Amino acid sequence: MTEYKIGDIVRFGPYDWRVLAVENGQALLITKNCLPNHRAYHNKWKNITWAHCDLRKWLNGEFYDSFGAEKGRILQTHLDNPHNWEYHTKGGKPTDDYIFCLSIDEAKRYFKDGSDKVAQYRGKMGWWWLRSPGSGQNLAASVYRDGPVDTCGFLVYLKASVAVRPALWLNL
């Protein structure tokens, strides 16, 4: 078994991943960089939560299936989807996901400072989605290019501006 340490960059599937946590023979990973194509949080402008958004469906469907035999190491994770504490926007019901976006709280907990959250998108710093709602139910929180968490959020149907940085728990 390879030893994983917080901050390490490891290869899993076709991506490089950053280790955010190691607990009980499991590691929380997030892609080192944003995926190469922007994806909208949801395909139309409407009130939506993580439980029902198109990005969640894609991550746990097509993206998850792309791992082939390796997907057996990806653990299903019970996710609480907390409200946006700053704007009191409802986070929605809990979900059970293999692949997910971090919440506002997780982005703040697992990264030491803003510069730790910076990720590349096609050679430049990229914005990336969080699963938490923004200031309204038709907005989703994100992380700015230079690292701060944007709790106000972007319109959920925007895909030209915000990229995806998937996270998962891996069985070691």
Backbone as JSON Lines, residues from 0, in Angstrom:
{"i":0,"aa":"M","n":[0.85,-1.19,0.0],"ca":[0.0,0.0,0.0],"c":[0.89,1.24,0.0]}
{"i":1,"aa":"T","n":[0.61,2.15,-0.9],"ca":[1.33,3.42,-0.97],"c":[0.9,4.31,0.18]}
{"i":2,"aa":"E","n":[1.86,4.97,0.79],"ca":[1.53,5.88,1.88],"c":[1.15,7.24,1.32]}
{"i":3,"aa":"Y","n":[-0.01,7.73,1.69],"ca":[-0.49,9.04,1.25],"c":[-0.33,10.02,2.41]}
{"i":4,"aa":"K","n":[0.16,11.2,2.1],"ca":[0.3,12.26,3.1],"c":[-0.42,13.51,2.61]}
{"i":5,"aa":"I","n":[-0.98,14.26,3.52],"ca":[-1.68,15.5,3.17],"c":[-0.73,16.39,2.38]}
{"i":6,"aa":"G","n":[-1.23,16.89,1.26],"ca":[-0.44,17.77,0.39],"c":[0.23,17.04,-0.76]}
{"i":7,"aa":"D","n":[0.35,15.7,-0.67],"ca":[0.95,14.93,-1.77],"c":[0.12,15.05,-3.03]}
{"i":8,"aa":"I","n":[0.78,14.95,-4.17],"ca":[0.11,14.83,-5.46],"c":[0.27,13.38,-5.89]}
{"i":9,"aa":"V","n":[-0.86,12.71,-6.14],"ca":[-0.86,11.29,-6.5],"c":[-1.6,11.1,-7.81]}
{"i":10,"aa":"R","n":[-1.28,10.04,-8.5],"ca":[-1.95,9.71,-9.76],"c":[-3.03,8.66,-9.48]}
{"i":11,"aa":"F","n":[-4.24,8.93,-9.92],"ca":[-5.33,7.98,-9.84],"c":[-6.16,8.16,-11.1]}
{"i":12,"aa":"G","n":[-6.32,7.08,-11.86],"ca":[-6.98,7.2,-13.15],"c":[-6.15,8.11,-14.04]}
{"i":13,"aa":"P","n":[-6.79,8.88,-14.89],"ca":[-6.04,9.75,-15.79],"c":[-5.67,11.12,-15.21]}
{"i":14,"aa":"Y","n":[-5.86,11.3,-13.91],"ca":[-5.68,12.63,-13.3],"c":[-4.66,12.61,-12.17]}
{"i":15,"aa":"D","n":[-4.07,13.77,-11.95],"ca":[-3.26,14.01,-10.75],"c":[-4.19,14.59,-9.7]}
{"i":16,"aa":"W","n":[-4.06,14.1,-8.47],"ca":[-4.94,14.49,-7.37],"c":[-4.1,14.99,-6.2]}
{"i":17,"aa":"R","n":[-4.62,15.93,-5.46],"ca":[-3.99,16.43,-4.24],"c":[-4.66,15.76,-3.05]}
{"i":18,"aa":"V","n":[-3.87,15.27,-2.13],"ca":[-4.4,14.62,-0.92],"c":[-4.77,15.71,0.09]}
{"i":19,"aa":"L","n":[-6.05,15.73,0.47],"ca":[-6.54,16.73,1.43],"c":[-6.63,16.19,2.84]}
{"i":20,"aa":"A","n":[-6.87,14.89,2.98],"ca":[-7.0,14.27,4.31],"c":[-6.71,12.79,4.18]}
{"i":21,"aa":"V","n":[-6.22,12.19,5.26],"ca":[-6.01,10.75,5.34],"c":[-6.57,10.29,6.68]}
{"i":22,"aa":"E","n":[-7.54,9.37,6.62],"ca":[-8.22,8.89,7.82],"c":[-8.61,7.43,7.66]}
{"i":23,"aa":"N","n":[-8.26,6.6,8.61],"ca":[-8.75,5.22,8.67],"c":[-8.6,4.46,7.35]}
{"i":24,"aa":"G","n":[-7.43,4.54,6.73],"ca":[-7.18,3.81,5.5],"c":[-7.87,4.39,4.27]}
{"i":25,"aa":"Q","n":[-8.29,5.64,4.38],"ca":[-8.96,6.33,3.27],"c":[-8.31,7.69,3.09]}
{"i":26,"aa":"A","n":[-8.36,8.18,1.84],"ca":[-7.8,9.5,1.56],"c":[-8.83,10.34,0.8]}
{"i":27,"aa":"L","n":[-8.97,11.59,1.21],"ca":[-9.79,12.55,0.48],"c":[-8.9,13.21,-0.56]}
{"i":28,"aa":"L","n":[-9.3,13.08,-1.84],"ca":[-8.53,13.62,-2.94],"c":[-9.35,14.67,-3.68]}
{"i":29,"aa":"I","n":[-8.66,15.65,-4.24],"ca":[-9.26,16.62,-5.15],"c":[-8.32,16.75,-6.33]}
{"i":30,"aa":"T","n":[-8.86,16.91,-7.53],"ca":[-7.97,17.02,-8.68],"c":[-7.02,18.19,-8.47]}
{"i":31,"aa":"K","n":[-5.78,17.98,-8.88],"ca":[-4.76,19.02,-8.73],"c":[-5.18,20.26,-9.5]}
{"i":32,"aa":"N","n":[-5.74,20.05,-10.68],"ca":[-6.2,21.15,-11.52],"c":[-7.66,20.94,-11.89]}
{"i":33,"aa":"C","n":[-8.24,21.96,-12.45],"ca":[-9.62,21.86,-12.93],"c":[-9.66,20.94,-14.13]}
{"i":34,"aa":"L","n":[-10.8,20.3,-14.35],"ca":[-10.97,19.47,-15.54],"c":[-10.85,20.34,-16.79]}
{"i":35,"aa":"P","n":[-10.47,19.74,-17.92],"ca":[-10.17,20.55,-19.11],"c":[-11.36,21.23,-19.78]}
{"i":36,"aa":"N","n":[-12.57,20.89,-19.44],"ca":[-13.74,21.56,-20.03],"c":[-14.63,22.12,-18.95]}
{"i":37,"aa":"H","n":[-15.08,23.37,-19.14],"ca":[-16.03,23.96,-18.2],"c":[-17.34,23.18,-18.22]}
{"i":38,"aa":"R","n":[-17.99,23.09,-17.09],"ca":[-19.32,22.48,-16.99],"c":[-20.18,23.4,-16.13]}
{"i":39,"aa":"A","n":[-21.42,23.52,-16.5],"ca":[-22.36,24.28,-15.69],"c":[-22.74,23.46,-14.46]}
{"i":40,"aa":"Y","n":[-23.1,24.13,-13.39],"ca":[-23.62,23.47,-12.19],"c":[-24.96,22.83,-12.52]}
{"i":41,"aa":"H","n":[-25.74,23.53,-13.33],"ca":[-27.02,23.01,-13.81],"c":[-27.24,23.54,-15.22]}
{"i":42,"aa":"N","n":[-28.04,22.84,-16.02],"ca":[-28.16,23.2,-17.43],"c":[-29.11,24.36,-17.71]}
{"i":43,"aa":"K","n":[-29.82,24.84,-16.72],"ca":[-30.67,26.01,-16.91],"c":[-30.73,26.83,-15.63]}
{"i":44,"aa":"W","n":[-31.13,28.06,-15.8],"ca":[-31.21,28.97,-14.68],"c":[-32.49,28.68,-13.91]}
{"i":45,"aa":"K","n":[-32.33,28.09,-12.75],"ca":[-33.47,27.8,-11.89],"c":[-32.98,27.6,-10.47]}
{"i":46,"aa":"N","n":[-33.89,27.59,-9.53],"ca":[-33.53,27.28,-8.15],"c":[-33.2,25.8,-8.08]}
{"i":47,"aa":"I","n":[-32.04,25.49,-7.53],"ca":[-31.55,24.1,-7.54],"c":[-30.64,23.89,-6.34]}
{"i":48,"aa":"T","n":[-30.55,22.66,-5.87],"ca":[-29.57,22.31,-4.84],"c":[-28.66,21.23,-5.41]}
{"i":49,"aa":"W","n":[-27.58,20.92,-4.69],"ca":[-26.64,19.89,-5.11],"c":[-27.35,18.57,-5.4]}
{"i":50,"aa":"A","n":[-28.33,18.21,-4.6],"ca":[-29.0,16.92,-4.75],"c":[-29.63,16.73,-6.13]}
{"i":51,"aa":"H","n":[-30.0,17.81,-6.79],"ca":[-30.72,17.71,-8.06],"c":[-29.99,18.33,-9.25]}
{"i":52,"aa":"C","n":[-28.78,18.8,-9.06],"ca":[-28.1,19.53,-10.15],"c":[-27.48,18.57,-11.18]}
{"i":53,"aa":"D","n":[-27.32,19.09,-12.39],"ca":[-26.74,18.31,-13.48],"c":[-25.28,17.96,-13.24]}
{"i":54,"aa":"L","n":[-24.53,18.83,-12.58],"ca":[-23.11,18.56,-12.32],"c":[-22.96,17.31,-11.45]}
{"i":55,"aa":"R","n":[-23.79,17.17,-10.44],"ca":[-23.75,15.98,-9.58],"c":[-24.06,14.72,-10.39]}
{"i":56,"aa":"K","n":[-25.08,14.8,-11.23],"ca":[-25.45,13.64,-12.06],"c":[-24.29,13.25,-12.98]}
{"i":57,"aa":"W","n":[-23.63,14.22,-13.6],"ca":[-22.51,13.94,-14.49],"c":[-21.31,13.34,-13.73]}
{"i":58,"aa":"L","n":[-20.97,13.94,-12.58],"ca":[-19.83,13.44,-11.81],"c":[-20.04,12.0,-11.36]}
{"i":59,"aa":"N","n":[-21.25,11.65,-10.94],"ca":[-21.53,10.31,-10.43],"c":[-22.01,9.34,-11.51]}
{"i":60,"aa":"G","n":[-22.08,9.81,-12.73],"ca":[-22.45,8.97,-13.87],"c":[-21.27,8.83,-14.81]}
{"i":61,"aa":"E","n":[-21.25,9.63,-15.84],"ca":[-20.23,9.55,-16.89],"c":[-18.81,9.68,-16.37]}
{"i":62,"aa":"F","n":[-18.56,10.66,-15.49],"ca":[-17.2,10.86,-14.97],"c":[-16.78,9.67,-14.11]}
{"i":63,"aa":"Y","n":[-17.63,9.23,-13.19],"ca":[-17.33,8.08,-12.33],"c":[-17.09,6.83,-13.17]}
{"i":64,"aa":"D","n":[-17.93,6.59,-14.16],"ca":[-17.79,5.4,-15.0],"c":[-16.51,5.39,-15.82]}
{"i":65,"aa":"S","n":[-15.92,6.55,-16.05],"ca":[-14.68,6.64,-16.84],"c":[-13.49,5.99,-16.13]}
{"i":66,"aa":"F","n":[-13.61,5.68,-14.85],"ca":[-12.51,5.08,-14.1],"c":[-12.39,3.57,-14.31]}
{"i":67,"aa":"G","n":[-13.36,2.94,-14.93],"ca":[-13.28,1.51,-15.19],"c":[-13.12,0.72,-13.9]}
{"i":68,"aa":"A","n":[-12.19,-0.25,-13.92],"ca":[-11.98,-1.13,-12.76],"c":[-11.5,-0.36,-11.53]}
{"i":69,"aa":"E","n":[-10.82,0.75,-11.73],"ca":[-10.31,1.55,-10.6],"c":[-11.44,2.13,-9.76]}
{"i":70,"aa":"K","n":[-12.63,2.27,-10.34],"ca":[-13.71,2.89,-9.58],"c":[-14.1,2.07,-8.35]}
{"i":71,"aa":"G","n":[-13.68,0.8,-8.28],"ca":[-13.93,-0.01,-7.1],"c":[-13.24,0.53,-5.86]}
{"i":72,"aa":"R","n":[-12.23,1.37,-6.02],"ca":[-11.54,1.98,-4.87],"c":[-12.19,3.28,-4.41]}
{"i":73,"aa":"I","n":[-13.08,3.83,-5.23],"ca":[-13.75,5.09,-4.88],"c":[-14.9,4.77,-3.93]}
{"i":74,"aa":"L","n":[-14.9,5.4,-2.78],"ca":[-15.9,5.12,-1.75],"c":[-17.13,6.01,-1.91]}
{"i":75,"aa":"Q","n":[-18.29,5.41,-1.69],"ca":[-19.5,6.22,-1.65],"c":[-19.48,7.0,-0.34]}
{"i":76,"aa":"T","n":[-19.76,8.28,-0.43],"ca":[-19.64,9.18,0.72],"c":[-20.99,9.83,1.02]}
{"i":77,"aa":"H","n":[-21.39,9.77,2.29],"ca":[-22.6,10.47,2.72],"c":[-22.24,11.93,2.94]}
{"i":78,"aa":"L","n":[-22.89,12.8,2.19],"ca":[-22.57,14.24,2.27],"c":[-23.73,15.01,2.87]}
{"i":79,"aa":"D","n":[-23.43,15.75,3.92],"ca":[-24.38,16.75,4.39],"c":[-24.2,17.94,3.44]}
{"i":80,"aa":"N","n":[-25.26,18.58,3.13],"ca":[-25.19,19.74,2.24],"c":[-25.69,20.95,3.0]}
{"i":81,"aa":"P","n":[-24.79,21.53,3.81],"ca":[-25.21,22.59,4.72],"c":[-25.68,23.85,4.0]}
{"i":82,"aa":"H","n":[-26.48,24.6,4.7],"ca":[-26.95,25.89,4.2],"c":[-25.75,26.83,4.05]}
{"i":83,"aa":"N","n":[-25.9,27.81,3.21],"ca":[-24.9,28.87,3.1],"c":[-25.11,29.77,4.31]}
{"i":84,"aa":"W","n":[-24.23,29.69,5.29],"ca":[-24.37,30.39,6.56],"c":[-24.37,31.91,6.4]}
{"i":85,"aa":"E","n":[-23.73,32.41,5.37],"ca":[-23.65,33.87,5.19],"c":[-24.96,34.45,4.65]}
{"i":86,"aa":"Y","n":[-25.61,33.73,3.74],"ca":[-26.83,34.22,3.1],"c":[-28.07,33.45,3.52]}
{"i":87,"aa":"H","n":[-27.91,32.43,4.35],"ca":[-29.02,31.62,4.85],"c":[-29.77,30.92,3.71]}
{"i":88,"aa":"T","n":[-29.03,30.52,2.66],"ca":[-29.6,29.82,1.52],"c":[-29.59,28.32,1.83]}
{"i":89,"aa":"K","n":[-30.68,27.64,1.56],"ca":[-30.79,26.22,1.89],"c":[-29.85,25.37,1.04]}
{"i":90,"aa":"G","n":[-29.15,24.46,1.72],"ca":[-28.2,23.58,1.05],"c":[-28.84,22.34,0.45]}
{"i":91,"aa":"G","n":[-30.02,22.0,0.89],"ca":[-30.7,20.82,0.34],"c":[-30.46,19.58,1.19]}
{"i":92,"aa":"K","n":[-31.07,18.5,0.74],"ca":[-31.0,17.26,1.52],"c":[-29.63,16.59,1.35]}
{"i":93,"aa":"P","n":[-29.26,15.73,2.31],"ca":[-28.0,14.99,2.19],"c":[-28.01,14.09,0.96]}
{"i":94,"aa":"T","n":[-26.82,13.78,0.46],"ca":[-26.68,12.91,-0.71],"c":[-25.63,11.84,-0.44]}
{"i":95,"aa":"D","n":[-25.66,10.78,-1.22],"ca":[-24.64,9.75,-1.18],"c":[-23.97,9.74,-2.54]}
{"i":96,"aa":"D","n":[-22.71,10.16,-2.59],"ca":[-22.01,10.36,-3.86],"c":[-20.66,9.67,-3.86]}
{"i":97,"aa":"Y","n":[-20.23,9.27,-5.04],"ca":[-18.87,8.76,-5.23],"c":[-17.93,9.92,-5.53]}
{"i":98,"aa":"I","n":[-18.37,10.82,-6.37],"ca":[-17.57,11.98,-6.76],"c":[-18.4,13.22,-6.44]}
{"i":99,"aa":"F","n":[-17.75,14.27,-5.96],"ca":[-18.49,15.45,-5.52],"c":[-17.62,16.69,-5.61]}
{"i":100,"aa":"C","n":[-18.24,17.82,-5.44],"ca":[-17.52,19.08,-5.26],"c":[-17.46,19.35,-3.76]}
{"i":101,"aa":"L","n":[-16.45,20.03,-3.32],"ca":[-16.36,20.39,-1.9],"c":[-17.45,21.4,-1.55]}
{"i":102,"aa":"S","n":[-17.8,21.46,-0.29],"ca":[-18.71,22.49,0.22],"c":[-17.87,23.71,0.61]}
{"i":103,"aa":"I","n":[-18.54,24.81,0.92],"ca":[-17.85,26.01,1.41],"c":[-17.0,25.64,2.63]}
{"i":104,"aa":"D","n":[-17.61,24.96,3.6],"ca":[-16.91,24.6,4.84],"c":[-15.71,23.7,4.57]}
{"i":105,"aa":"E","n":[-15.87,22.73,3.67],"ca":[-14.76,21.82,3.36],"c":[-13.61,22.56,2.68]}
{"i":106,"aa":"A","n":[-13.93,23.46,1.76],"ca":[-12.88,24.23,1.08],"c":[-12.07,25.03,2.1]}
{"i":107,"aa":"K","n":[-12.75,25.57,3.08],"ca":[-12.04,26.35,4.12],"c":[-11.29,25.44,5.09]}
{"i":108,"aa":"R","n":[-11.84,24.26,5.37],"ca":[-11.22,23.35,6.33],"c":[-9.97,22.67,5.77]}
{"i":109,"aa":"Y","n":[-10.03,22.21,4.52],"ca":[-8.96,21.37,3.99],"c":[-7.82,22.14,3.32]}
{"i":110,"aa":"F","n":[-7.99,23.43,3.1],"ca":[-6.92,24.24,2.52],"c":[-6.45,25.25,3.56]}
{"i":111,"aa":"K","n":[-5.13,25.37,3.7],"ca":[-4.56,26.24,4.73],"c":[-4.81,27.72,4.46]}
{"i":112,"aa":"D","n":[-4.67,28.15,3.21],"ca":[-4.9,29.56,2.87],"c":[-5.4,29.64,1.44]}
{"i":113,"aa":"G","n":[-5.69,30.86,1.0],"ca":[-6.24,31.06,-0.33],"c":[-5.37,30.53,-1.45]}
{"i":114,"aa":"S","n":[-4.06,30.71,-1.34],"ca":[-3.18,30.27,-2.42],"c":[-3.17,28.75,-2.57]}
{"i":115,"aa":"D","n":[-3.47,28.01,-1.5],"ca":[-3.57,26.54,-1.57],"c":[-4.72,26.1,-2.48]}
{"i":116,"aa":"K","n":[-5.75,26.95,-2.61],"ca":[-6.94,26.59,-3.39],"c":[-6.78,26.89,-4.88]}
{"i":117,"aa":"V","n":[-5.71,27.55,-5.26],"ca":[-5.51,27.92,-6.67],"c":[-5.3,26.65,-7.5]}
{"i":118,"aa":"A","n":[-6.03,26.57,-8.63],"ca":[-5.92,25.44,-9.54],"c":[-5.85,25.96,-10.97]}
{"i":119,"aa":"Q","n":[-5.14,25.24,-11.78],"ca":[-4.99,25.62,-13.19],"c":[-6.18,25.14,-14.01]}
{"i":120,"aa":"Y","n":[-6.55,25.96,-14.98],"ca":[-7.52,25.58,-16.0],"c":[-6.92,26.0,-17.34]}
{"i":121,"aa":"R","n":[-6.5,25.01,-18.12],"ca":[-5.88,25.27,-19.43],"c":[-4.72,26.26,-19.33]}
{"i":122,"aa":"G","n":[-3.86,26.04,-18.33],"ca":[-2.65,26.83,-18.18],"c":[-2.82,28.15,-17.46]}
{"i":123,"aa":"K","n":[-4.04,28.5,-17.06],"ca":[-4.29,29.74,-16.31],"c":[-5.02,29.38,-15.03]}
{"i":124,"aa":"M","n":[-5.01,30.3,-14.07],"ca":[-5.76,30.07,-12.84],"c":[-7.25,30.02,-13.16]}
{"i":125,"aa":"G","n":[-7.96,29.05,-12.56],"ca":[-9.37,28.88,-12.88],"c":[-10.28,28.97,-11.67]}
{"i":126,"aa":"W","n":[-11.49,29.49,-11.9],"ca":[-12.55,29.41,-10.9],"c":[-13.07,28.0,-10.89]}
{"i":127,"aa":"W","n":[-13.53,27.51,-9.72],"ca":[-14.12,26.17,-9.67],"c":[-15.3,26.11,-8.71]}
{"i":128,"aa":"W","n":[-16.28,25.27,-9.11],"ca":[-17.53,25.14,-8.37],"c":[-17.35,24.49,-6.99]}
{"i":129,"aa":"L","n":[-18.17,24.93,-6.06],"ca":[-18.4,24.22,-4.8],"c":[-19.83,23.7,-4.86]}
{"i":130,"aa":"R","n":[-20.19,22.74,-4.03],"ca":[-21.55,22.21,-4.08],"c":[-22.54,23.05,-3.27]}
{"i":131,"aa":"S","n":[-22.05,23.95,-2.47],"ca":[-22.89,24.8,-1.62],"c":[-23.64,25.85,-2.45]}
{"i":132,"aa":"P","n":[-24.83,26.23,-1.97],"ca":[-25.55,27.29,-2.66],"c":[-24.85,28.64,-2.45]}
{"i":133,"aa":"G","n":[-25.15,29.57,-3.35],"ca":[-24.65,30.93,-3.21],"c":[-25.66,31.77,-2.44]}
{"i":134,"aa":"S","n":[-25.76,33.04,-2.78],"ca":[-26.66,33.95,-2.06],"c":[-28.12,33.73,-2.41]}
{"i":135,"aa":"G","n":[-28.39,32.95,-3.43],"ca":[-29.75,32.57,-3.82],"c":[-29.74,31.13,-4.29]}
{"i":136,"aa":"Q","n":[-30.91,30.52,-4.43],"ca":[-30.99,29.12,-4.85],"c":[-30.62,28.91,-6.31]}
{"i":137,"aa":"N","n":[-30.51,29.99,-7.08],"ca":[-30.09,29.87,-8.48],"c":[-28.62,30.23,-8.67]}
{"i":138,"aa":"L","n":[-27.9,30.27,-7.57],"ca":[-26.46,30.56,-7.56],"c":[-25.75,29.45,-6.8]}
{"i":139,"aa":"A","n":[-24.55,29.12,-7.23],"ca":[-23.73,28.13,-6.52],"c":[-22.4,28.77,-6.15]}
{"i":140,"aa":"A","n":[-21.93,28.47,-4.95],"ca":[-20.66,29.01,-4.47],"c":[-19.51,28.48,-5.32]}
{"i":141,"aa":"S","n":[-18.39,29.17,-5.27],"ca":[-17.22,28.77,-6.05],"c":[-15.96,29.24,-5.34]}
{"i":142,"aa":"V","n":[-14.83,28.93,-5.95],"ca":[-13.54,29.43,-5.48],"c":[-12.98,30.31,-6.59]}
{"i":143,"aa":"Y","n":[-12.61,31.54,-6.23],"ca":[-12.03,32.48,-7.19],"c":[-10.7,31.97,-7.72]}
{"i":144,"aa":"R","n":[-10.29,32.51,-8.85],"ca":[-9.01,32.13,-9.48],"c":[-7.83,32.21,-8.51]}
{"i":145,"aa":"D","n":[-7.81,33.25,-7.69],"ca":[-6.66,33.44,-6.8],"c":[-6.85,32.83,-5.42]}
{"i":146,"aa":"G","n":[-7.95,32.04,-5.23],"ca":[-8.07,31.24,-4.02],"c":[-9.16,31.54,-3.03]}
{"i":147,"aa":"P","n":[-9.68,32.77,-2.92],"ca":[-10.74,32.99,-1.93],"c":[-12.03,32.27,-2.29]}
{"i":148,"aa":"V","n":[-12.79,31.88,-1.27],"ca":[-14.08,31.26,-1.47],"c":[-15.11,32.36,-1.76]}
{"i":149,"aa":"D","n":[-15.9,32.16,-2.81],"ca":[-16.95,33.09,-3.2],"c":[-18.28,32.54,-2.69]}
{"i":150,"aa":"T","n":[-18.74,33.01,-1.54],"ca":[-19.97,32.5,-0.95],"c":[-21.21,33.06,-1.65]}
{"i":151,"aa":"C","n":[-21.07,34.17,-2.37],"ca":[-22.2,34.75,-3.12],"c":[-22.53,33.86,-4.32]}
{"i":152,"aa":"G","n":[-21.51,33.43,-5.06],"ca":[-21.68,32.44,-6.12],"c":[-21.92,32.97,-7.51]}
{"i":153,"aa":"F","n":[-21.96,32.03,-8.44],"ca":[-22.22,32.27,-9.86],"c":[-23.59,31.7,-10.21]}
{"i":154,"aa":"L","n":[-24.19,32.23,-11.28],"ca":[-25.43,31.67,-11.79],"c":[-25.19,30.21,-12.18]}
{"i":155,"aa":"V","n":[-26.08,29.32,-11.79],"ca":[-25.86,27.89,-11.94],"c":[-25.71,27.43,-13.39]}
{"i":156,"aa":"Y","n":[-26.26,28.16,-14.34],"ca":[-26.2,27.71,-15.73],"c":[-24.93,28.19,-16.45]}
{"i":157,"aa":"L","n":[-24.1,29.0,-15.8],"ca":[-22.87,29.48,-16.43],"c":[-21.86,28.36,-16.56]}
{"i":158,"aa":"K","n":[-21.35,28.16,-17.73],"ca":[-20.3,27.16,-17.87],"c":[-19.05,27.76,-18.49]}
{"i":159,"aa":"A","n":[-19.15,28.94,-19.05],"ca":[-17.99,29.55,-19.69],"c":[-17.01,30.12,-18.65]}
{"i":160,"aa":"S","n":[-17.46,30.33,-17.44],"ca":[-16.63,31.0,-16.44],"c":[-16.08,30.08,-15.35]}
{"i":161,"aa":"V","n":[-16.79,29.01,-15.03],"ca":[-16.44,28.22,-13.86],"c":[-16.13,26.78,-14.28]}
{"i":162,"aa":"A","n":[-15.07,26.23,-13.72],"ca":[-14.62,24.87,-14.05],"c":[-14.98,23.91,-12.91]}
{"i":163,"aa":"V","n":[-14.62,22.66,-13.1],"ca":[-14.93,21.62,-12.12],"c":[-13.63,21.04,-11.58]}
{"i":164,"aa":"R","n":[-13.6,20.87,-10.28],"ca":[-12.47,20.27,-9.59],"c":[-13.02,19.18,-8.68]}
{"i":165,"aa":"P","n":[-13.22,17.97,-9.22],"ca":[-13.87,16.9,-8.46],"c":[-13.07,16.46,-7.23]}
{"i":166,"aa":"A","n":[-13.81,15.95,-6.26],"ca":[-13.21,15.37,-5.05],"c":[-13.81,13.98,-4.85]}
{"i":167,"aa":"L","n":[-13.08,13.14,-4.12],"ca":[-13.54,11.79,-3.81],"c":[-12.79,11.24,-2.62]}
{"i":168,"aa":"W","n":[-13.39,10.26,-1.97],"ca":[-12.72,9.51,-0.91],"c":[-12.26,8.19,-1.54]}
{"i":169,"aa":"L","n":[-10.97,7.87,-1.38],"ca":[-10.36,6.71,-1.99],"c":[-9.97,5.7,-0.92]}
{"i":170,"aa":"N","n":[-10.33,4.44,-1.15],"ca":[-9.92,3.36,-0.25],"c":[-8.45,3.05,-0.53]}
{"i":171,"aa":"L","n":[-7.63,3.16,0.51],"ca":[-6.19,2.91,0.33],"c":[-5.91,1.43,0.49]}
